[in-house]
Amino acid sequence: MQRMAWRAGVLLVIAVAAGCRGPLQAVTQSRVTMFSSPVEDRGPLVEKDVVPDEGEPYQKIAIVDVDGLLVNSGLIGLGSVGENPVALFREKLDAVASDRCYRAVVLRINSPGGGVTASDIMRHDLLAFRERTGVPVVACLMDLATGGAYYLATAADHIMAHPTTVTGGMGVILNLYNLKDTMAYFNVEAVPIKSGRFTDLGSPVEPMPEEGRAILQQVADEFHARFRQVVRQSRPQHDASRQEDFDGRVFTASQALERRLIDSIGYLDDALATARELGRCPSARAVLLRRAHEPARSPYATTPNAPVQGGLFPMSIPGLDRSQLPTFLYLWQPEPTFERRAAR
């Protein structure tokens, strides 16, 4: 059985490497046929009460969840469920903005970060939402809120972290790999035809020249400077002279509070209480915005956004994975193939 799964995984890798974009049919000796999930309209967002009604039905607090890898692409694939995190985030903000009964938002974040541009778009949309609605936003950091996830949180009125939250990770990374020897082992040689010396800069099929490394390093440094500027503007209480806070290291909640990277430590219920206080709505009910078919029976319910194919075919080749996300990342990433797994 393991051998059949391995062969199916090899077929999948070969199809991807060959540029297959249509419905994929993988046939094993057991004659199992699998197809990629079609794009479907899952309907509009609906409200789902997740905290008992406390007396005022016309005052609401929206819990907007941000989970997993922040990328501007659909998290779909073989047997997968998921949506574009950037598009879904904007849709939820627009739904809240269109209903005057919403008095506050709790931005529940559990993410290691993501793409530089995706993180920046989401932060920009949150700032625009606050400006046009005047609705206060409380960021509640869960297990993990690092890199682009913390970048997003800085746009909130108040940042609260759980006692065991890991946050920070204010760095930039671009994953590149040299697969030249690996390809030679399989007697595969790259024969690029190009115009422009650096057209394939970062290619995994040849060593990177020092001049090319300097070009990419300059880009990473610029994005890092942008991150630092965002923190300086949004968190004036933070001591910007603490250079070590921006070297990509992560912090516990107590360490982040000491550095004034967050405003308080508490649980999700405390974040809801703070939101009610800021929104002047002590009896507001809390709701999650969900597709109609998605269950939400508590404020901890998460949007299904996980590619199942990672479990079906666990084989991971870093250089090939890179092709799925060749972008600069605001991401705490101790595991170099994390980008393929997205939300879990």
LUMDO-501564 format. One record per residue (C-alpha): residue number from 1; residue in one letter; x negated, y, z negated. Coordinates in steps of 0.2 Angstrom, whole numbers, plus 5000, padded with zeros to 4 digits. Each point is the difference from the previous one (the first is absolute). Example, Ala and Ser with C-alpha at 12.3 -4.5 7.8 and 13.67 -1.06 7.14 Angstrom:
2
     k   r   east   north     up
     1   A   4938    4978   4961
     2   S   4994    5017   5003
# end
This chain:
344
     k   r   east   north     up
     1   M   5000    5000   5000
     2   Q   4986    5012   4996
     3   R   4992    4996   5016
     4   M   5016    5004   5010
     5   A   5001    5017   4990
     6   W   4982    5003   5004
     7   R   5003    4997   5019
     8   A   5015    5011   5000
     9   G   4989    5014   4992
    10   V   4987    4998   5013
    11   L   5013    5001   5014
    12   L   5007    5016   4992
    13   V   4983    5008   4999
    14   I   4996    4996   5018
    15   A   5017    5007   5006
    16   V   4996    5016   4990
    17   A   4983    5001   5007
    18   A   5007    4998   5017
    19   G   5011    5015   4998
    20   C   5016    4991   4998
    21   R   5014    5012   4996
    22   G   5016    4991   5004
    23   P   5010    4987   4990
    24   L   4987    4987   4995
    25   Q   5003    4982   5001
    26   A   4988    4988   4991
    27   V   5003    4982   5002
    28   T   4991    4987   4989
    29   Q   5000    4981   5001
    30   S   5016    5000   4989
    31   R   5009    5010   5014
    32   V   5004    5015   4988
    33   T   5003    5016   5009
    34   M   5000    5017   4992
    35   F   5004    5017   5007
    36   S   4996    5017   4995
    37   S   5013    5010   4991
    38   P   5010    5011   5012
    39   V   5002    5019   4997
    40   E   5017    5002   4992
    41   D   5011    5014   4994
    42   R   5002    4997   4981
    43   G   5013    5014   4998
    44   P   4999    5016   4990
    45   L   4994    5002   4982
    46   V   5013    4997   4986
    47   E   5000    5004   4982
    48   K   4998    4986   4987
    49   D   5003    5004   4982
    50   V   4986    4993   4989
    51   V   5002    5008   4984
    52   P   5017    5000   4991
    53   D   5011    5015   5003
    54   E   4997    5012   4985
    55   G   5016    5010   5003
    56   E   4997    5013   5014
    57   P   5004    4991   5017
    58   Y   4996    5016   5010
    59   Q   4982    5002   4994
    60   K   4987    4988   5007
    61   I   4982    4996   4999
    62   A   4992    4992   5015
    63   I   4987    4987   4997
    64   V   4989    5000   5016
    65   D   4988    4985   5000
    66   V   4983    5001   5009
    67   D   4992    4982   5000
    68   G   4986    4992   5009
    69   L   4989    5006   5013
    70   L   5004    5018   5007
    71   V   4998    4999   5019
    72   N   5010    5008   5014
    73   S   5005    4984   5009
    74   G   5014    4987   4998
    75   L   4995    4986   4987
    76   I   5007    4986   5011
    77   G   4994    4984   5008
    78   L   5003    4982   5001
    79   G   5014    4996   4988
    80   S   4998    5017   4991
    81   V   5011    5013   4992
    82   G   4994    5018   4999
    83   E   5002    5017   5006
    84   N   4988    5015   5004
    85   P   4996    5007   4982
    86   V   4998    5018   5007
    87   A   5016    5000   5009
    88   L   5010    4991   4986
    89   F   4993    5013   4987
    90   R   5006    5014   5011
    91   E   5017    4992   5003
    92   K   5002    4999   4981
    93   L   4995    5018   4997
    94   D   5012    5006   5013
    95   A   5014    4990   4992
    96   V   4997    5008   4983
    97   A   4999    5017   5008
    98   S   5017    4998   5009
    99   D   5009    4997   4983
   100   R   5001    5014   4988
   101   C   5005    4988   4986
   102   Y   4982    4995   4999
   103   R   4991    5010   4986
   104   A   4983    4991   4999
   105   V   4989    4987   5008
   106   V   4989    4987   4991
   107   L   4987    4995   5013
   108   R   4995    4982   4994
   109   I   4983    4996   5007
   110   N   4991    4984   5001
   111   S   4987    5001   5014
   112   P   4981    4999   5002
   113   G   5002    5014   5013
   114   G   4999    4999   5019
   115   G   4996    5009   5016
   116   V   4994    5018   4998
   117   T   5013    5007   5012
   118   A   5014    4989   4993
   119   S   4996    5006   4983
   120   D   4999    5018   5005
   121   I   5016    4999   5010
   122   M   5010    4993   4985
   123   R   4992    5014   4988
   124   H   5005    5013   5013
   125   D   5018    4994   5001
   126   L   5001    4999   4981
   127   L   4994    5018   4998
   128   A   5012    5006   5014
   129   F   5014    4990   4991
   130   R   4997    5009   4983
   131   E   4999    5017   5009
   132   R   5016    4999   5009
   133   T   5011    4991   4986
   134   G   4992    5006   4984
   135   V   5003    4983   4993
   136   P   4986    4995   4987
   137   V   4990    4985   5004
   138   V   4992    4989   4986
   139   A   4987    4987   5007
   140   C   5000    4984   4990
   141   L   4984    4990   5003
   142   M   5002    4982   4997
   143   D   4986    4986   5001
   144   L   4990    5009   5013
   145   A   5000    5018   5007
   146   T   4983    5003   5008
   147   G   4993    5008   5016
   148   G   5014    5006   5011
   149   A   5013    4996   4987
   150   Y   4993    5012   4987
   151   Y   4998    5012   5014
   152   L   5019    4999   5003
   153   A   5003    5001   4981
   154   T   4991    5017   4999
   155   A   5015    5008   5009
   156   A   5012    4996   4986
   157   D   5005    5012   4986
   158   H   4994    4988   4986
   159   I   4989    4984   5001
   160   M   5004    4986   4987
   161   A   4990    4984   5000
   162   H   5004    4984   4991
   163   P   4988    4996   4986
   164   T   4991    4987   5011
   165   T   5000    5009   5016
   166   V   4984    5000   5011
   167   T   4999    5016   5009
   168   G   4987    5012   5008
   169   G   4990    4992   5014
   170   M   4997    5017   5009
   171   G   4989    4994   5014
   172   V   5000    4997   5019
   173   I   4996    4983   5009
   174   L   5000    4994   5018
   175   N   4997    4982   5001
   176   L   4988    4995   5014
   177   Y   4992    4983   5003
   178   N   4986    4993   5011
   179   L   5006    4984   5008
   180   K   4986    4999   5013
   181   D   4992    4984   4992
   182   T   5017    4992   4997
   183   M   5005    5002   5018
   184   A   4983    4994   5006
   185   Y   5003    4984   4990
   186   F   5016    4997   5011
   187   N   4990    5005   5015
   188   V   5010    5015   5003
   189   E   4992    5016   5006
   190   A   5007    5017   5001
   191   V   4998    5009   5017
   192   P   5008    5017   4997
   193   I   5001    5012   5015
   194   K   5002    5018   4993
   195   S   4997    5018   5004
   196   G   4995    5010   4985
   197   R   4987    4994   4988
   198   F   5010    5000   4985
   199   T   5017    4994   5008
   200   D   4998    4983   4990
   201   L   4993    5007   4984
   202   G   5003    4988   4986
   203   S   5001    4985   5012
   204   P   4997    4984   4991
   205   V   4991    4992   5014
   206   E   4984    5010   4998
   207   P   4990    5009   4987
   208   M   5004    5018   4996
   209   P   4987    5013   5004
   210   E   4995    5012   4987
   211   E   5007    5014   5010
   212   G   5016    4992   5001
   213   R   5001    4996   4981
   214   A   4996    5019   4997
   215   I   5015    5004   5011
   216   L   5012    4989   4990
   217   Q   4993    5005   4984
   218   Q   5003    5018   5004
   219   V   5019    4996   5003
   220   A   5001    4990   4983
   221   D   4992    5015   4991
   222   E   5012    5012   5008
   223   F   5015    4989   4994
   224   H   4992    4999   4983
   225   A   4999    5018   4998
   226   R   5018    5002   5005
   227   F   5005    4988   4986
   228   R   4989    5010   4987
   229   Q   5009    5016   5006
   230   V   5017    4993   4998
   231   V   4996    4995   4982
   232   R   4992    5017   4996
   233   Q   5016    5009   5006
   234   S   5013    4988   4993
   235   R   4991    4996   4983
   236   P   4992    5017   4995
   237   Q   4999    4992   4982
   238   H   4987    4988   5007
   239   D   4982    5004   4998
   240   A   4995    5001   5018
   241   S   4981    5000   4995
   242   R   5002    4981   4995
   243   Q   4991    4994   5016
   244   E   5002    4982   4994
   245   D   5019    5001   5000
   246   F   4999    5000   5019
   247   D   4988    4986   5004
   248   G   5013    4987   5002
   249   R   5000    4993   4983
   250   V   5017    4995   4991
   251   F   5006    5005   4983
   252   T   5012    4993   4987
   253   A   5015    5011   4995
   254   S   4991    5006   4985
   255   Q   4985    5005   5010
   256   A   5010    5009   5013
   257   L   5010    5009   4986
   258   E   4983    5006   4992
   259   R   4995    5006   5017
   260   R   5017    5009   5003
   261   L   5003    4990   5016
   262   I   5017    4995   4993
   263   D   5011    5009   4988
   264   S   5007    4986   4988
   265   I   5000    4982   4997
   266   G   5016    4990   4999
   267   Y   5012    4988   5007
   268   L   5013    5001   5014
   269   D   5014    5004   4988
   270   D   4989    5014   4993
   271   A   4997    5007   5018
   272   L   5019    5000   5003
   273   A   5002    5009   4983
   274   T   4988    5013   5006
   275   A   5009    5001   5017
   276   R   5016    5003   4991
   277   E   4992    5014   4990
   278   L   4992    5009   5015
   279   G   5016    4998   5010
   280   R   5011    5006   4985
   281   C   5011    4985   5002
   282   P   5000    4990   4983
   283   S   5014    4988   5006
   284   A   4995    4997   5018
   285   R   5000    4982   5006
   286   A   4985    4992   5009
   287   V   5002    4993   5017
   288   L   4989    4991   5013
   289   L   5001    5003   5018
   290   R   5001    4984   5009
   291   R   5006    4991   5016
   292   A   5017    4992   4997
   293   H   4993    4982   5001
   294   E   4985    5004   4988
   295   P   5003    4995   4981
   296   A   4997    5013   4987
   297   R   5006    4995   4982
   298   S   4987    5009   4990
   299   P   4989    5016   5002
   300   Y   4985    4989   5003
   301   A   5007    4992   5016
   302   T   4989    5003   5015
   303   T   5003    5002   5018
   304   P   4995    4984   5009
   305   N   4985    5005   5011
   306   A   4989    4984   5000
   307   P   4994    4991   5016
   308   V   5003    4982   4997
   309   Q   4988    4994   5014
   310   G   4985    5003   4988
   311   G   5007    4986   4990
   312   L   5003    4989   5015
   313   F   4983    5003   5007
   314   P   4988    5005   4986
   315   M   4985    5000   5012
   316   S   4991    5017   4999
   317   I   4986    5006   5011
   318   P   4995    5018   4995
   319   G   4995    5006   5017
   320   L   5016    4994   5008
   321   D   5010    5007   4985
   322   R   4992    5017   5003
   323   S   5008    5001   5017
   324   Q   5017    5001   4991
   325   L   4995    5016   4991
   326   P   4985    5009   5007
   327   T   5003    5016   4990
   328   F   4992    5010   4986
   329   L   5009    4995   4983
   330   Y   5003    5008   4984
   331   L   4999    4983   4991
   332   W   4993    4991   4985
   333   Q   4995    4985   5009
   334   P   4989    4987   4992
   335   E   5006    4987   5012
   336   P   4995    5004   5018
   337   T   5014    4991   5008
   338   F   5014    5008   4990
   339   E   5007    5010   5014
   340   R   5007    4985   5008
   341   R   5011    4995   4985
   342   A   5009    5017   4998
   343   A   5013    4999   4986
   344   R   5001    4985   4989
# end
